[in-house]
Amino acid sequence: MSLLRIEKKVLSGKRLTPDDALTLFESDDIFTIGRLANHVAVSKNGNNAFFIQNHHINPTNICVNRCTFCAFSRSKDEKGAYELTIKDIINILKKARGKRQGARGKESKFAKSSPIAHRPSPMSFSEVHIVGGLHPDWPFKHYLQLLREIKNNFPELHIKAFTAVEIDYFSKISGMSLKKTLLALKDAGLQSMPGGGAEILGGRIRNKICPEKISGTRWLKVMEAAHGAGIRSNATMLYGHVEKYKHRIEHMSKLRDLQDRTGGFQAFIPLAFHPKNTNIKGAQYTSGIDDLKTIAIARLFLDNFSHIKAYWIMLGEKIAQLALMFGADDLDGTIIEEKITHSAGGRSGVAMTKRELINLIGKSGKVAIERDSFYNSRN
């Protein structure tokens, strides 16, 4: 099938088939694919590229699962294992709130020509992003108390927390249904969920890279329950390990089908695999071409997703910037301070300031829009 036929479908607003997606993945015409993806992104969000001022917290790397691809998790008594108390987390957030932009030490190259004044200003992150290991000893009430304490100390802070894998674990240790578990978390302060734990939803590949993790079917069921409880989420896909193009397409097809039913996904986030310190033999870092093509095809195939995120922590700043011309419309945010990707050999920094993000976006020809957790403008 020629790209011309697919181009006609895209320009006329017709949904692409899995065969169309495979044709795109097998094509070397990255420029046509990128042009079409940018057309769709602009039709959905104008020339805007979004970012958020957020703070990542990984409460523990101690996990009952030890997935093959994961370089972050540790057993309880293993070297490098850690666990943060609720007080630790509150203090981290208080300290971060007191910091001032520009006080990060060595400044990123992207900030040097920023049009934003270099006068330091208070950090004003609006979202805390919480994901971690499945701790063998923490009861469900620990997580409820964590949410309550964050809300008590920072009532204006949006809490995006816990992957579908964590939610399933909470349901098991609490003896509650998914619905009751989600409603209890929501009552304690949970406002949205990240999209992690999806990896590859198809069973054969999933059993190779994370056999201990919940099935792809269960992941989808948790997300459907979350959307039913009024909790919006993101969705991810970990690519570049042992999967093939057909597995990526199957993964995105399952997400598209669920989005047709619930409309609860906000953004799709392709996550480039990082091989360092993992147990996947022979795996390599993804290429820039594969990164851009995957983002662009996601934008073309996932017609019912409003946003495609170029997660700069995994892609690196330069590829993430290019991705804004290949269908992505969101760079995530300031991050401060991500541990999971860097455990696997992440090459990017651990944080960017607001002015660095604005400059990075501006250099791509896009208009930087600071957003809240639901994509409302904070400009």
DONUZA-331084 format. One record per residue: residue in one letter; x negated, y, z negated of N, C-alpha, C in turn. Coordinates in steps of 0.05 Angstrom, whole numbers. Atoms other than C-alpha are relative to their C-alpha. Example, Ala and Ser with C-alpha at 12.3 -4.5 7.8 and 13.67 -1.06 7.14 Angstrom:
BEGIN
ATOM   residu   n_east   n_north     n_up   ca_east   ca_north    ca_up   c_east   c_north     c_up
ATOM        a      -18       -24        0      -246        -90     -156      -18        24        0
ATOM        s       16       -24        1      -273        -21     -143       15        22      -14
% end
This chain:
BEGIN
ATOM   residu   n_east   n_north     n_up   ca_east   ca_north    ca_up   c_east   c_north     c_up
ATOM        m      -17       -24        0         0          0        0      -18        25        0
ATOM        s       16       -24       -1       -28         68       18        8        20      -21
ATOM        l       -6       -21       20       -33        126      -30       21        19       11
ATOM        l      -20       -18      -12        10        166       19       28        -7       -9
ATOM        r      -27         8        8        71        125        2        5         6      -30
ATOM        i       -2        -6       29        57        133      -73        3        31       -4
ATOM        e       -1       -29        2        46        208      -63       28        10        6
ATOM        k      -27        -8       -7       114        214      -30       19        -6      -24
ATOM        k      -17         7       23       146        179      -90       -4        19      -23
ATOM        v        7       -19       22       110        224     -140       13        27        6
ATOM        l      -10       -27       -7       129        288     -103       30         2        1
ATOM        s      -29         1        0       201        266      -98       12        -7      -27
ATOM        g       -9         6       28       205        248     -172        9       -28       -4
ATOM        k       -8        27        4       215        174     -162      -19       -15      -18
ATOM        r       16        15       19       191        125     -215      -19       -19       15
ATOM        l       19        18      -12       128         86     -198        4       -28      -11
ATOM        t       -2        28        8       128         10     -202      -27        -9      -11
ATOM        p       26        12        8        75        -34     -234      -19        -5       23
ATOM        d       16         3      -24        51        -50     -164      -13        26        9
ATOM        d       10       -26       -7        43         24     -150      -24         7      -18
ATOM        a       22        -6       20         1         31     -214      -25       -16        7
ATOM        l       23        17       -7       -43        -27     -193      -15        11       25
ATOM        t       12       -12      -24       -54          5     -125      -17        24       -7
ATOM        l       15       -24        9       -76         69     -160      -26        -8      -14
ATOM        f       24         9       14      -124         32     -206      -21       -11       19
ATOM        e       18        13      -19      -155         -5     -147      -11        20       21
ATOM        s        8       -20      -20      -163         59     -106      -25        15      -10
ATOM        d       24       -16        7      -229         97     -103        6        30        4
ATOM        d       -6       -28       -6      -193        162      -85        8        15      -25
ATOM        i       -5       -12       26      -199        193     -153       11        28        2
ATOM        f       -8       -28       -4      -187        263     -126       30         2        6
ATOM        t      -29         0       -6      -118        247      -97       16        -8      -24
ATOM        i      -13         9       24       -99        210     -160        1        23      -20
ATOM        g        1       -22       18      -121        269     -202       18        23        8
ATOM        r      -17       -21      -10       -85        319     -158       29        -6       -6
ATOM        l      -28         8        5       -20        281     -164        7         1      -29
ATOM        a       -5         0       29       -27        273     -239        2        29      -10
ATOM        n       -1       -28        8       -41        347     -247       27        13        9
ATOM        h      -26       -10       -9        22        362     -206       22        -8      -19
ATOM        v      -21         9       19        64        320     -254       -3        15      -27
ATOM        a        5       -13       25        31        351     -315       10        29        1
ATOM        v       -9       -28       -2        44        422     -290       30         2        2
ATOM        s      -30        -1       -2       116        405     -272       13        -5      -27
ATOM        k      -12         5       26       127        382     -344       -7        22      -20
ATOM        n       10       -19       21        86        433     -384      -13        25       11
ATOM        g       12       -24      -11        65        488     -337      -30        -4        1
ATOM        n       29         1        0        -9        505     -337      -12        -1      -28
ATOM        n        8         0       28       -12        496     -412      -16       -25       -8
ATOM        a       14        22       13       -60        452     -452        2         5      -30
ATOM        f       -6        -4       29       -42        441     -525      -23       -10      -18
ATOM        f       18        10       21       -83        432     -587       13         7      -27
ATOM        i      -10        -5       27       -69        430     -662      -23         2      -19
ATOM        q       20         0       21      -109        448     -723        9       -21      -20
ATOM        n       -7        22       17      -109        383     -761      -24       -11      -15
ATOM        h       21        12       17      -148        343     -812        5       -29       -2
ATOM        h       -2        29        2      -160        268     -809       -9        -9      -28
ATOM        i        8        13       25      -162        228     -873        2       -30        4
ATOM        n        0        29       -1      -182        154     -873       -4       -10      -29
ATOM        p        2         5       29      -166        133     -945      -18       -23       -8
ATOM        t       17        23        6      -203         66     -942       -7       -15       25
ATOM        n        7        18      -22      -240         21     -895        2       -30       -8
ATOM        i       -4        28        9      -225        -41     -937       26       -10       12
ATOM        c      -23         9      -16      -178        -83     -896        3       -31       -2
ATOM        v       -4        28        0      -147       -152     -901       -4       -12       28
ATOM        n        6         9      -27      -155       -157     -825      -28         7        7
ATOM        r       27        -6      -10      -223       -160     -792        0        -4       31
ATOM        c       -4         2      -29      -207       -147     -718      -27         1       14
ATOM        t       26         2      -15      -262       -164     -668      -10        26       10
ATOM        f        9       -25      -13      -262        -95     -636       -6        22      -21
ATOM        c        1       -22       20      -263        -56     -702      -27         1      -14
ATOM        a       25        -4       14      -328        -28     -729        4        15      -27
ATOM        f       -6       -16       24      -293         10     -785        5       -17      -25
ATOM        s      -10        15       24      -264        -44     -830      -22       -15      -14
ATOM        r       18        15       17      -299        -77     -888       16       -18      -19
ATOM        s      -12        15       21      -283       -131     -938       -6        14      -26
ATOM        k        0       -15       25      -275       -109    -1010      -28         4      -12
ATOM        d       27        -3       13      -345       -123    -1036      -23         3       20
ATOM        e       20        -3      -21      -381       -112     -970      -14        27       -2
ATOM        k       15       -25       -1      -435        -60     -963       14        20       19
ATOM        g      -13       -20      -16      -406          5     -937       30         3       -5
ATOM        a      -28        -2        6      -336         -8     -964        5        24      -18
ATOM        y       -6       -23       17      -302         52     -994       31         2       -3
ATOM        e      -28        -6        4      -235         74    -1022        3        27      -14
ATOM        l       -5       -26       11      -211        144    -1037       24        -1      -19
ATOM        t      -23        -3       17      -165        158    -1096       18        22       11
ATOM        i      -18       -21       -8      -105        202    -1088      -11        27       -7
ATOM        k       13       -25        8      -142        255    -1127      -22         8       19
ATOM        d       21        -6      -20      -201        249    -1079       12        13       25
ATOM        i      -12       -10      -25      -155        261    -1020       10        28       -3
ATOM        i      -10       -28        6      -122        322    -1052      -23        19       -1
ATOM        n       23       -18        2      -190        351    -1067      -13         5       27
ATOM        i       10        -4      -27      -214        339     -996       16        21       15
ATOM        l      -18       -20      -14      -154        377     -969       -3        28      -12
ATOM        k        4       -26       13      -163        433    -1020      -26        13        9
ATOM        k       26       -11       -8      -236        440    -1002        1         9       29
ATOM        a       -1        -7      -29      -221        439     -927       17        26        4
ATOM        r      -16       -24       -2      -167        492     -937      -16        25       -8
ATOM        g       16       -23        9      -219        536     -971      -22         7       18
ATOM        k       22        -6      -18      -270        531     -916        8        21       20
ATOM        r       -6       -21      -20      -276        584     -863      -12        -8       27
ATOM        q       10         6      -27      -283        575     -789      -26        14        5
ATOM        g       26       -12       -5      -353        588     -765      -21        -8      -20
ATOM        a       19         8       21      -384        558     -827       -8       -29        2
ATOM        r        4        28       -5      -396        491     -795      -30        -7        3
ATOM        g       28         5       -5      -471        499     -787       -6         4       29
ATOM        k        6        -3      -28      -495        486     -717       25         2       17
ATOM        e      -24        -6      -15      -444        515     -669        0       -15       26
ATOM        s       -3        14      -25      -418        476     -610       -7        19       24
ATOM        k        7       -15      -24      -442        498     -541       25        13       12
ATOM        f      -24       -11      -12      -369        511     -523        9        26      -14
ATOM        a       -9       -23       15      -362        566     -575      -17        25        8
ATOM        k       19       -22       -4      -420        610     -550       12        23       16
ATOM        s      -11       -22      -16      -380        648     -498       29         4       -5
ATOM        s      -28        -1        7      -313        644     -533        9        29       -1
ATOM        p      -11       -27        2      -269        706     -524       11         6      -28
ATOM        i      -10        -4       27      -245        695     -596      -22        13      -16
ATOM        a       20       -14       17      -279        741     -645      -14       -20      -18
ATOM        h       15        19       16      -334        707     -684        2         7      -30
ATOM        r       -5        -5       28      -309        736     -749       12       -24      -13
ATOM        p      -11        23       13      -298        678     -797       29         5       -9
ATOM        s      -28        -3        9      -225        665     -814        7       -26      -15
ATOM        p       -7        23       16      -192        617     -863       10       -23       18
ATOM        m      -11        24      -14      -179        546     -839       30         0       -5
ATOM        s      -29         1        4      -105        539     -827       12       -24       14
ATOM        f      -11        24      -13       -94        467     -805       28        -5      -10
ATOM        s      -28         3        6       -21        451     -803        8       -29       -2
ATOM        e       -7        29        0       -24        374     -800      -22       -16      -13
ATOM        v       19        20       10       -58        319     -840        7       -27       13
ATOM        h       -3        25      -15       -68        254     -801      -13       -22      -17
ATOM        i       10        20       20       -75        192     -847        3       -28       12
ATOM        v        0        29       -7       -94        122     -824      -23       -13      -14
ATOM        g       22        13       14      -136         70     -858        4       -30        1
ATOM        g       -1        29        1      -148         -3     -873       24       -10      -17
ATOM        l      -22        12       16       -96        -51     -903      -13       -10      -26
ATOM        h       14         6       25      -122        -50     -974       14       -24      -15
ATOM        p      -12        24       12      -111       -117    -1010       13         5      -27
ATOM        d       -9        -4       28       -97        -86    -1078       20        23       -4
ATOM        w      -17       -23        4       -58        -22    -1067       29        -8        5
ATOM        p      -28         6       -4        17        -30    -1078       14        21       17
ATOM        f      -14       -19      -16        69          5    -1036        4        26      -14
ATOM        k       -5       -25       15        82         55    -1091      -24        19        1
ATOM        h       24       -16       -2        10         79    -1083        3        19       25
ATOM        y       -3       -16      -24        26        103    -1012       22        21       -3
ATOM        l      -22       -20        5        91        136    -1034      -10        23      -17
ATOM        q       11       -20       18        54        172    -1089      -20        18       15
ATOM        l       19       -16      -17         0        195    -1039       16        21       16
ATOM        l      -16       -18      -15        53        226     -995       12        22      -18
ATOM        r      -12       -20       18        88        260    -1054      -21        20      -10
ATOM        e       21       -18       10        23        289    -1081       -9        20       21
ATOM        i        8       -19      -22         4        318    -1013       22        21        3
ATOM        k      -22       -19       -3        73        349    -1007        2        20      -24
ATOM        n       -1       -17       24        71        376    -1078      -21        22        1
ATOM        n       22       -19       -1         4        409    -1066        0        17       25
ATOM        f        0       -14      -26        14        429     -993       27        -3       13
ATOM        p      -27         4      -10        89        435     -981        4         7       30
ATOM        e       -2        -8      -28        78        468     -913      -15       -18       19
ATOM        l       18        17      -17        30        414     -887       17       -23       11
ATOM        h      -13        22      -13        59        365     -837      -16       -26       -4
ATOM        i       14        25        5        43        293     -855        6       -20       23
ATOM        k       -1        21      -20        30        246     -796      -17       -23      -10
ATOM        a       15        21       14        11        180     -825        9       -28        7
ATOM        f       -4        28        0         6        105     -820        8       -11       28
ATOM        t       -6        14      -25         4         62     -757       22       -20       -4
ATOM        a      -20        21        2        56         10     -741      -10       -24      -15
ATOM        v       12        22       14         8        -41     -768        1         4      -30
ATOM        e       -2        -6       29         6         -6     -835       29        -1       -9
ATOM        i      -29         1        8        82          2     -836        9       -29       -4
ATOM        d       -7        28        2        90        -73     -824      -12       -12      -26
ATOM        y       13         9       24        40        -86     -881       15        10      -25
ATOM        f      -15       -11       23        79        -40     -928       26       -15       -3
ATOM        s      -25        15        2       143        -77     -911       -5       -28      -13
ATOM        k        6        26       11       110       -143     -929       -7         2      -30
ATOM        i        9        -1       28        78       -121     -995       22        11      -18
ATOM        s      -23       -11       16       142        -85    -1017       24       -18       -1
ATOM        g      -23        17       -2       190       -140     -997       24        13       11
ATOM        m      -23       -16      -11       233        -88     -962        1        -3       30
ATOM        s       -3         1      -29       260        -87     -892      -15        23       13
ATOM        l       13       -22      -14       227        -43     -840       15        26       -4
ATOM        k      -16       -24        2       285          6     -843       -3        12      -28
ATOM        k        2       -11       27       282         13     -919      -28        10       -6
ATOM        t       28        -9        4       206         18     -918       -4        27       13
ATOM        l        3       -25      -14       209         74     -867       15        22      -13
ATOM        l      -16       -21       14       264        112     -903      -13         8      -26
ATOM        a       13        -6       25       226        107     -969      -24        18        6
ATOM        l       23       -17       -7       164        136     -935        9        28        9
ATOM        k      -11       -25       -9       205        190     -902        9        17      -23
ATOM        d      -10       -14       24       237        209     -968      -24        11      -16
ATOM        a       23        -8       15       167        214     -999      -16        22       14
ATOM        g       14       -22      -14       143        262     -944      -10        -6       27
ATOM        l        9         6      -27       125        224     -881       18        13       21
ATOM        q      -15       -15      -20       145        266     -821       -4       -11       29
ATOM        s        4        12      -27       115        231     -760      -22       -22       -3
ATOM        m       20        22        1        70        172     -743      -19         2       24
ATOM        p       18         2      -22         7        165     -701        6       -25       16
ATOM        g       -6        22      -19         5        113     -645      -19       -23       -2
ATOM        g       20        21        1       -52         69     -668       10       -28       -5
ATOM        g       -7        28        4       -53         -6     -673       12       -13       24
ATOM        a      -12        12      -24       -23        -16     -604      -21       -16       15
ATOM        e       22        12      -15       -91        -35     -573       10        -8       28
ATOM        i      -13        10      -24       -66        -79     -516       24       -18       -9
ATOM        l      -24        14       11         6       -104     -527        3       -28       10
ATOM        g       -3        27      -11         2       -165     -482      -14       -21      -18
ATOM        g        9        20       19        -8       -229     -523      -27       -12        5
ATOM        r       25        14       -5       -67       -262     -488      -24        17       -7
ATOM        i       23       -18        6      -114       -202     -493        1         7      -30
ATOM        r       -2        -8       28       -88       -182     -561      -11       -22      -18
ATOM        n       10        22       16      -103       -251     -588      -31        -3        1
ATOM        k       29         1       -2      -175       -244     -564      -13        22      -17
ATOM        i       14       -22       13      -190       -176     -595       10         5      -28
ATOM        c      -11        -5       27      -145       -174     -657       21       -21       -8
ATOM        p      -19        22        6      -113       -242     -672       14         3      -27
ATOM        e      -12        -3       27      -100       -223     -745       20        23       -1
ATOM        k      -18       -23        0       -62       -160     -726       28        -9        9
ATOM        i      -27         6       -8        13       -159     -716        2        -2       31
ATOM        s       -3         4      -29        37       -180     -647        8        26       14
ATOM        g      -10       -24      -15        52       -130     -592       30         3       -2
ATOM        t      -29        -1        3       125       -148     -598        8        13      -27
ATOM        r       -5       -12       27       123       -131     -673       -7        29        0
ATOM        w        8       -28       -1        87        -66     -659       23        17       12
ATOM        l      -23       -14      -13       143        -45     -612       24         1      -18
ATOM        k      -23         1       18       195        -67     -662       -2        21      -22
ATOM        v        4       -20       21       164        -24     -716        5        28       11
ATOM        m       -4       -26      -12       162         36     -670       30         6        6
ATOM        e      -28        -3       -6       234         25     -649       15         6      -26
ATOM        a      -13        -5       26       254         23     -723       -7        28      -10
ATOM        a        8       -27        9       214         87     -737       16        21       15
ATOM        h      -16       -19      -16       249        123     -680       29         0       -9
ATOM        g      -27         2       10       315         98     -706        4        14      -26
ATOM        a       -2       -13       26       299        127     -774       -6        30        3
ATOM        g        5       -28       -5       285        195     -742      -29         8       -4
ATOM        i       29        -5        2       209        189     -746      -12        -2       28
ATOM        r       12         1      -26       176        208     -681      -29        -9       -2
ATOM        s       27        12        1       109        177     -662      -14         5       27
ATOM        n       16         2      -24        54        173     -611       -3       -29        8
ATOM        a        7        27       -9        31        112     -572      -27         0       12
ATOM        t       28         1      -10       -40         90     -556       -4       -25       17
ATOM        m       10        24      -14       -76         40     -511      -30         0       -2
ATOM        l       29         4        1      -146         15     -525       -9       -15       25
ATOM        y        8        11      -25      -179          2     -458      -31        -1        3
ATOM        g       28         1       -6      -247        -17     -431      -15       -22      -15
ATOM        h       13        22       14      -262        -81     -470        1       -26       16
ATOM        v       -2        25      -15      -238       -149     -442       25        -1       18
ATOM        e      -25        -1      -16      -173       -128     -409       -5         6       29
ATOM        k        1        -8      -28      -160       -120     -335       22        20        5
ATOM        y      -20       -21       -7      -119        -68     -298       28       -10       -5
ATOM        k      -27        10        3       -58       -113     -299       10         1      -29
ATOM        h       -7         0       28       -60       -115     -375        6        29       -9
ATOM        r       -6       -28        6       -62        -39     -379       28         7       10
ATOM        i      -26        -7      -12        -2        -34     -333       22       -14      -16
ATOM        e      -20        13       16        36        -86     -373        5        15      -26
ATOM        h       -2       -15       25        21        -47     -436       17        26        4
ATOM        m      -15       -25       -5        46         19     -406       29        -6        7
ATOM        s      -28         7       -7       108        -16     -378       17        -5      -25
ATOM        k      -14         6       25       127        -40     -448        6        27      -15
ATOM        l       -5       -26       13       119         31     -475       21        16       15
ATOM        r      -20       -15      -16       159         61     -418       28       -11       -5
ATOM        d      -26        12        5       215         12     -430       11         8      -28
ATOM        l       -9        -9       27       218         29     -505        8        29        0
ATOM        q       -6       -29       -1       216        103     -490       27         5       14
ATOM        d      -27        -2      -13       276         93     -443       22        -4      -21
ATOM        r      -21         7       20       314         65     -503        1        20      -22
ATOM        t        0       -17       24       292        112     -559       -7        29        4
ATOM        g        9       -27       -4       259        174     -532      -17        11      -23
ATOM        g       14        -9       24       218        175     -596      -29         4        2
ATOM        f       28        -5       -3       148        177     -568       -5        28        9
ATOM        q        8       -28       -7       116        246     -564      -22         0       21
ATOM        a       23         0      -18        50        231     -530      -12       -28        3
ATOM        f       15        25       -5        11        174     -499      -29         7       -1
ATOM        i       28        -6        4       -62        170     -517      -17       -24        8
ATOM        p       19        21       -8      -110        125     -477      -25         3      -17
ATOM        l       23         0       17      -167        107     -524      -23       -16       13
ATOM        a       23        14      -12      -234         91     -492      -15       -17      -21
ATOM        f       13        18       19      -266         31     -525      -29         8       -5
ATOM        h       27        -5        8      -331         42     -563      -11       -26      -11
ATOM        p        8        27        7      -372        -22     -569      -19        -3      -23
ATOM        k       21         3       20      -425         -7     -621       11       -10      -26
ATOM        n       -7        12       25      -421        -49     -684       26       -16        1
ATOM        t      -23        17       -3      -362        -89     -657       -9       -29        7
ATOM        n        7        28       -5      -360       -164     -644       10        -9       28
ATOM        i       -8         7      -27      -338       -161     -571      -26        -1       17
ATOM        k       25         4      -14      -397       -191     -534        0        11       28
ATOM        g        4       -10      -28      -422       -156     -471       16        25        6
ATOM        a      -16       -24       -5      -375        -97     -478      -18        24        2
ATOM        q       15       -25       -5      -400        -30     -453       18        24       -5
ATOM        y      -15       -24        1      -379         42     -460       15         3       27
ATOM        t      -15        -5      -25      -326         62     -409      -14        21       17
ATOM        s       12       -21      -18      -346        105     -349       18        24        1
ATOM        g      -16       -24       -3      -323        176     -337       22        -4       21
ATOM        i      -20         5      -22      -288        153     -273       24       -16      -11
ATOM        d      -21        16       11      -249        100     -310       17        16      -20
ATOM        d      -15       -17       19      -230        149     -365       20        18       15
ATOM        l      -17       -19      -14      -203        200     -316       22       -14       16
ATOM        k      -20        15      -15      -168        149     -273       22       -11      -18
ATOM        t      -20        11       18      -134        117     -333       19        22      -10
ATOM        i      -17       -22        8      -109        184     -358       19         9       22
ATOM        a      -17       -10      -22       -84        205     -290       22       -20        7
ATOM        i      -20        20       -6       -48        139     -277       21        -1      -22
ATOM        a      -20        -2       22       -16        143     -346       19        22        4
ATOM        r      -17       -23       -5        10        211     -328       20        -6       22
ATOM        l      -17         6      -22        39        185     -263       20       -22       -6
ATOM        f      -17        23        6        68        120     -291       20         5      -22
ATOM        l      -17        -5       24        96        144     -358       16        25        4
ATOM        d      -16       -24       -7       147        191     -328       18        10      -22
ATOM        n      -18        -8       22       188        192     -392      -15         9      -25
ATOM        f       17       -11       22       130        215     -437       -5        30        7
ATOM        s        4       -29       -5       125        291     -444      -29         7        0
ATOM        h       28        -8        3        51        291     -462      -19       -23        3
ATOM        i       22        19       -2       -13        254     -445      -24        14      -14
ATOM        k       21       -12       16       -69        266     -494      -28       -10        9
ATOM        a       29         7       -5      -144        268     -477      -14         3      -27
ATOM        y       11         0       27      -172        249     -545      -30         4        1
ATOM        w       28        -8       -5      -238        286     -544      -19       -15      -18
ATOM        i       18        16       18      -266        246     -603      -11       -25       15
ATOM        m        9        24      -14      -268        184     -559      -11         5       27
ATOM        l        9        -6      -27      -278        215     -491      -25        17        1
ATOM        g       21       -20       -1      -329        267     -510       12        26       11
ATOM        e      -12       -26       -7      -317        341     -499        2         5       30
ATOM        k        0        -7      -28      -336        345     -426       20       -17       16
ATOM        i      -20        16      -14      -294        286     -401       28         9       -8
ATOM        a      -26        -9       10      -236        310     -444        8        26       15
ATOM        q       -5       -25      -14      -242        379     -411        8        -7       29
ATOM        l       -7         8      -28      -241        347     -341       27       -13        1
ATOM        a      -26        14        1      -181        305     -362       23        19        2
ATOM        l      -21       -20       -2      -141        369     -366        7         7       29
ATOM        m       -5        -3      -28      -146        371     -290        9       -26       13
ATOM        f       -8        27       -9      -127        297     -285       25       -10      -14
ATOM        g      -26         8       11       -59        297     -318        4         4      -30
ATOM        a       -3        -4       29       -74        308     -392        8        29       -6
ATOM        d       -8       -28        8       -43        368     -427       -4         5      -29
ATOM        d        5        -2       29       -67        358     -499      -27       -11       -7
ATOM        l       27         9        9      -136        353     -531        0       -10      -28
ATOM        d       -2         6       28      -111        333     -600       -7        26      -16
ATOM        g        5       -24       17      -144        382     -648      -27         2      -12
ATOM        t       25        -6       13      -197        403     -696      -12       -25      -13
ATOM        i        7        26       10      -198        332     -726      -10        -1      -29
ATOM        i       11        -3       27      -242        344     -787        9       -21      -20
ATOM        e       26        10       -9      -267        290     -801        5       -30        6
ATOM        e       -8        26      -10      -257        226     -761      -23       -20       -6
ATOM        k       20        21        7      -292        161     -784        2       -25       18
ATOM        i       -4        26      -12      -262        104     -744      -16        -3       26
ATOM        t       14         1      -25      -289        120     -675      -30         1       -4
ATOM        h       28        -3        5      -356        141     -702      -13       -24      -12
ATOM        s       10        26       10      -364         74     -737       -7       -18       23
ATOM        a        5        17      -24      -363         44     -667      -18        13       20
ATOM        g       20       -13      -18      -415         91     -638       11        24       15
ATOM        g      -10       -24      -13      -374        152     -621      -22        21        4
ATOM        r       22       -18       -6      -419        203     -587        8        29       -3
ATOM        s       -9       -27        3      -377        265     -598       -6        10      -28
ATOM        g        2       -10       27      -379        311     -658       23       -11      -16
ATOM        v      -21         9       18      -334        299     -717       22        21       -3
ATOM        a      -20       -22        2      -297        366     -712       -6        21       20
ATOM        m        3       -25      -16      -285        427     -669       17        22      -13
ATOM        t      -15       -22       11      -262        495     -691       21         9       21
ATOM        k      -21       -11      -18      -202        531     -662      -11        15       23
ATOM        r       10       -16      -22      -243        578     -621      -15       -17       20
ATOM        e       13        19      -19      -284        520     -592       20       -13       18
ATOM        l      -21        13      -16      -220        486     -570       12        19       21
ATOM        i      -11       -20      -18      -193        550     -540      -19         5       24
ATOM        n       19        -5      -21      -257        561     -502       -2       -24       19
ATOM        l        1        24      -16      -260        489     -478       23        -2       20
ATOM        i      -24         0      -17      -189        493     -451       -1        22       21
ATOM        g        1       -23      -19      -199        562     -420      -19        -5       23
ATOM        k       20         6      -21      -261        538     -382       11       -20       21
ATOM        s      -12        19      -19      -217        484     -349       21        14       18
ATOM        g      -20       -14      -15      -170        537     -321       28        -2      -11
ATOM        k      -26         3       13      -114        519     -369        4        21      -21
ATOM        v       -7       -20       21       -78        563     -419        2       -15      -27
ATOM        a        1        14       26       -93        542     -491       25         8      -17
ATOM        i      -24        -5       17       -30        535     -534       -4       -16      -26
ATOM        e        1        13       26       -38        521     -608       29        -9       -6
ATOM        r      -26        12        5        20        475     -626        3        -9      -29
ATOM        d       -5        14       25        53        446     -687        2       -30        7
ATOM        s        0        29       -3        64        371     -696       22        -9       20
ATOM        f      -21         7      -18       126        373     -651       -2        16       26
ATOM        y        6       -14      -25        94        414     -594       15        27        2
ATOM        n       -9       -28        0       125        480     -615      -24        18       -1
ATOM        s       23       -18       -1        78        538     -600       -4        15      -27
ATOM        r        7       -15       23        42        570     -659      -15        25        8
ATOM        n       15       -24       -9        10        625     -616       14        26       -8
% end
